[in-house]
Amino acid sequence: MLNKKISLFSLIFILLLNTMYGQEVGKIFTSNEADSLFGKVIESKIVSSSILKEWLNSTNDKVMFKLENDNLTVLGDQRDLIFSNSSYTESNAVFHMFSKSKVLELLKKGGDSNSYFENRSKVLTITNGNFTLDLATPCPPYCP
């Protein structure tokens, strides 16, 4: 009986992990929807979309961003440092994780040569053209 409970628990745990990490992270909204759902932009940092694509080439599946005091830091899979315009030293800082594929989809859909990393009340969004990417997963606690 105990072995069956342990097996069932293990199966449920594996299914939850697959669901959490097997799906794409992030959702694209229109900019108007994003303003309505997530509030006005408090802080914004402009980045060339071609530079953002270069950063995405440095990771396989996930990409993480943190914007704080006009300093942007970008991490890839396993929290490998891709870019930072500050002295990134905090290894347990919370980043906003998206699937690489969702960021690429945003760039294609938006079609703008610039992308905007935006801090809003409680979220970080990325805007390109008339589209905004959000619904990131915080890392930690949910890290690949």
JOJO-V487230 format. One record per residue. N is the residue number from 1. PSI is psi in whole degrees, -180 to 180 (none if undefined). D_CENTER is the distance of its C-alpha to the mean C-alpha in Angstrom with 2 decimals. Layout:
n=N psi=PSI d_center=D_CENTER
n=N psi=PSI d_center=D_CENTER
//
This chain:
n=1 psi=-44 d_center=41.84
n=2 psi=-40 d_center=39.60
n=3 psi=-38 d_center=38.44
n=4 psi=-40 d_center=37.51
n=5 psi=-42 d_center=35.43
n=6 psi=-42 d_center=33.63
n=7 psi=-43 d_center=33.06
n=8 psi=-44 d_center=31.78
n=9 psi=-43 d_center=29.40
n=10 psi=-43 d_center=28.14
n=11 psi=-45 d_center=27.66
n=12 psi=-42 d_center=25.72
n=13 psi=-44 d_center=23.47
n=14 psi=-41 d_center=22.81
n=15 psi=-40 d_center=22.15
n=16 psi=-42 d_center=19.61
n=17 psi=-44 d_center=17.75
n=18 psi=-40 d_center=17.96
n=19 psi=-44 d_center=16.73
n=20 psi=-41 d_center=13.69
n=21 psi=-10 d_center=12.78
n=22 psi=-14 d_center=14.74
n=23 psi=163 d_center=12.99
n=24 psi=144 d_center=10.20
n=25 psi=123 d_center=7.09
n=26 psi=155 d_center=6.78
n=27 psi=141 d_center=10.01
n=28 psi=130 d_center=11.74
n=29 psi=163 d_center=14.37
n=30 psi=158 d_center=17.17
n=31 psi=-37 d_center=17.02
n=32 psi=-42 d_center=19.91
n=33 psi=-43 d_center=18.31
n=34 psi=-44 d_center=15.29
n=35 psi=-41 d_center=17.95
n=36 psi=-43 d_center=19.90
n=37 psi=-39 d_center=17.31
n=38 psi=-4 d_center=15.28
n=39 psi=177 d_center=18.00
n=40 psi=157 d_center=18.77
n=41 psi=130 d_center=16.83
n=42 psi=-39 d_center=17.98
n=43 psi=139 d_center=16.68
n=44 psi=145 d_center=15.56
n=45 psi=124 d_center=15.21
n=46 psi=137 d_center=16.24
n=47 psi=136 d_center=15.35
n=48 psi=134 d_center=17.31
n=49 psi=-30 d_center=15.60
n=50 psi=-36 d_center=17.69
n=51 psi=-43 d_center=16.33
n=52 psi=-41 d_center=12.69
n=53 psi=-39 d_center=14.15
n=54 psi=-43 d_center=15.89
n=55 psi=-42 d_center=12.89
n=56 psi=-28 d_center=11.49
n=57 psi=-14 d_center=15.03
n=58 psi=4 d_center=14.66
n=59 psi=158 d_center=12.48
n=60 psi=-41 d_center=13.42
n=61 psi=-48 d_center=10.84
n=62 psi=155 d_center=7.40
n=63 psi=141 d_center=5.72
n=64 psi=144 d_center=4.75
n=65 psi=149 d_center=6.04
n=66 psi=125 d_center=8.98
n=67 psi=121 d_center=11.55
n=68 psi=123 d_center=14.88
n=69 psi=46 d_center=18.33
n=70 psi=13 d_center=17.47
n=71 psi=125 d_center=16.10
n=72 psi=133 d_center=12.81
n=73 psi=138 d_center=11.69
n=74 psi=130 d_center=9.53
n=75 psi=152 d_center=9.57
n=76 psi=-158 d_center=9.94
n=77 psi=146 d_center=11.31
n=78 psi=27 d_center=13.35
n=79 psi=30 d_center=11.81
n=80 psi=134 d_center=14.00
n=81 psi=125 d_center=14.15
n=82 psi=-43 d_center=13.63
n=83 psi=145 d_center=14.36
n=84 psi=132 d_center=15.44
n=85 psi=24 d_center=17.92
n=86 psi=-179 d_center=18.93
n=87 psi=86 d_center=20.44
n=88 psi=115 d_center=17.56
n=89 psi=-17 d_center=19.46
n=90 psi=103 d_center=17.89
n=91 psi=-20 d_center=16.89
n=92 psi=17 d_center=15.94
n=93 psi=145 d_center=13.89
n=94 psi=126 d_center=11.05
n=95 psi=163 d_center=7.57
n=96 psi=113 d_center=4.38
n=97 psi=132 d_center=2.89
n=98 psi=158 d_center=2.77
n=99 psi=139 d_center=6.44
n=100 psi=-41 d_center=8.14
n=101 psi=-34 d_center=10.56
n=102 psi=-36 d_center=8.78
n=103 psi=-42 d_center=8.08
n=104 psi=-39 d_center=11.69
n=105 psi=-42 d_center=12.90
n=106 psi=-46 d_center=11.92
n=107 psi=-41 d_center=13.81
n=108 psi=-46 d_center=16.65
n=109 psi=-43 d_center=16.99
n=110 psi=-40 d_center=16.89
n=111 psi=12 d_center=19.13
n=112 psi=150 d_center=19.06
n=113 psi=-10 d_center=19.66
n=114 psi=147 d_center=17.43
n=115 psi=152 d_center=13.87
n=116 psi=120 d_center=13.28
n=117 psi=126 d_center=10.64
n=118 psi=127 d_center=11.93
n=119 psi=130 d_center=12.47
n=120 psi=-174 d_center=14.20
n=121 psi=-54 d_center=16.26
n=122 psi=8 d_center=13.83
n=123 psi=163 d_center=10.34
n=124 psi=130 d_center=8.21
n=125 psi=161 d_center=8.33
n=126 psi=126 d_center=8.75
n=127 psi=137 d_center=12.29
n=128 psi=123 d_center=14.43
n=129 psi=-130 d_center=17.96
n=130 psi=22 d_center=18.44
n=131 psi=148 d_center=15.07
n=132 psi=133 d_center=11.96
n=133 psi=130 d_center=8.53
n=134 psi=-163 d_center=7.50
n=135 psi=45 d_center=7.88
n=136 psi=161 d_center=4.69
n=137 psi=132 d_center=6.49
n=138 psi=137 d_center=8.01
n=139 psi=114 d_center=9.04
n=140 psi=165 d_center=12.02
n=141 psi=-15 d_center=13.48
n=142 psi=91 d_center=11.47
n=143 psi=150 d_center=10.93
n=144 psi=none d_center=11.86
//
